[in-house]
């Protein structure tokens, strides 16, 4: 059976400061857009999309910090990103509170009667926002009072009390869980401790045809038999079921790892299933793969 890559648990000491700093700046900037989207969202249940997009944005624009200060520990990576993200999340809440305080009498309404929905026009007072940030304890207590007494009108019905508080709690939990999942993926990328750098991700440019005996192929992969990859037929149409190969490799080291992804199409939906992830592959076989696909390999350097 192949040896799978496991993070060493080590980390760069600079990451303890650099990653939270970068993440907090990114999360605060994105938090402004998040607050505006939340305020001007007329349909409360659409709000579930916003924390998902927010957490992905924080991860996407902050993950480069791991390249500069690598962290090979899932829990530590999450904690560092979480603390930085928490700063941004609190800033987002302060922006929303500022919008609440400075709301106008102007109401934009869509529809009529009991099925109407809309929002109150507001804008941020940046001077007041700075004051809120400097008096954080008071601002948070005020925000909690607003959440506790807040009302959201939906299709003629008022959302308030416990359901309204659960909406805020649910958004925060979605943000936290999603960010944890993203951080786990980043911290698990194959890393060479000797050279102090991540292995290059090399995506094979050709898609491989899925064999009829897929279960048997998966068993062979799990046993470290990668012969099929060396002789597989090419699948020229990406809209058909196929296998995608990702190779993690450095010329200077003997370690190489393989990720095998099964891509299926059914009912106009594309699904990806990892048959293997970061499974060790002998260097000689990795070299053979590179020689077979030659210059067409797509390189992605972390």
Residue, then its C-alpha position, 0 to 999 in steps of 0.5 A: x500500500x502507498x504511504x500517504x502524505x501527513x503534515x508534520x505539524x511544524x510551522x514558521x514562527x512568523x506565521x503566528x503574527x503574519x497570517x492573523x495580520x493578513x487575514x484580519x486586513x482582508x476580512x475587514x475589507x470584505x466585511x464592509x461588502x458583507x455588511x452592506x449585502x446583509x443590510x440591503x438583503x430584503x429576503x432573510x433566507x438568502x443571507x445564508x449565501x453571504x457567510x459562505x461567500x465571505x469565508x471563501x473570499x477571506x480564504x482566497x485572498x489570504x491563503x497566500x500568507x501560508x506560502x510565505x509562512x508555511x503551517x503544516x498543522x491543521x488546527x493551528x492553521x485554522x486558529x490563525x485564520x480564525x483569529x484574523x477572520x474574527x477581527x474582520x467579522x467583528x468589523x463587519x458587525x460594526x459596519x452593519x451596526x453603523x448602518x442601523x444607527x444611520x438608517x433613513x426614513x427612505x424605504x425601498x419596497x418591491x411588490x405590494x400587499x402581504x408579499x411585499x419586501x424591501x429595505x431601509x436606505x442607509x449609509x455608513x458614517x466613517x467617523x462614527x465607525x472609528x469611534x465604535x471601533x475605539x469603544x469596542x465593548x460598548x459597541x458590542x453590547x449595543x449590537x447585542x441589544x439590537x440583535x435581541x430586540x431586532x425585527x426583520x419583516x418577511x412576506x408580511x411576517x415579523x422575524x424577531x426574538x429567538x429566530x432572529x438571534x439564531x440567524x446571526x448565530x447561524x451566519x457566524x457558524x457557517x463562516x467558522x465551519x467553512x473557513x475551517x474546511x478551507x484551512x484544513x485543505x491548505x495546511x495538508x498540501x505536501x511540503x518538503x521539510x528539507x527544502x522548506x517549500x511546498x511540492x509543485x502541483x502538476x496537473x496532467x493535461x490529458x483526461x483519462x478514460x474511466x474503465x468499466x472496472x472502476x471498483x477494481x481500479x480503485x482497489x489497485x490504486x489503494x494497493x499502490x498499483x498505478x499501472x493504469x495511469x501509464x497506459x490509459x486511453x485519453x478522454x478527449x471530451x471533458x463533458x464525459x466521465x473522466x479521471x484527472x491526475x494531480x502530481x505533487x513533485x520536486x526534482x530535488x527530492x525523492x518524495x512524490x505524491x498523487x491525487x486521483x480525481x473521478x469526474x462524473x456527469x449526470x443530470x447536467x451536474x458535475x461531481x468530483x470524487x477523490x479516489x486517492x489524495x496525496x498518496x505516495x508514488x515511486x519517483x521512477x513512476x512519477x518521472x515516467x508520468x512527466x516524460x509521457x506528458x512532456x511539456x504539456x504539463x500545467x505547473x502550479x507553484x505554491 
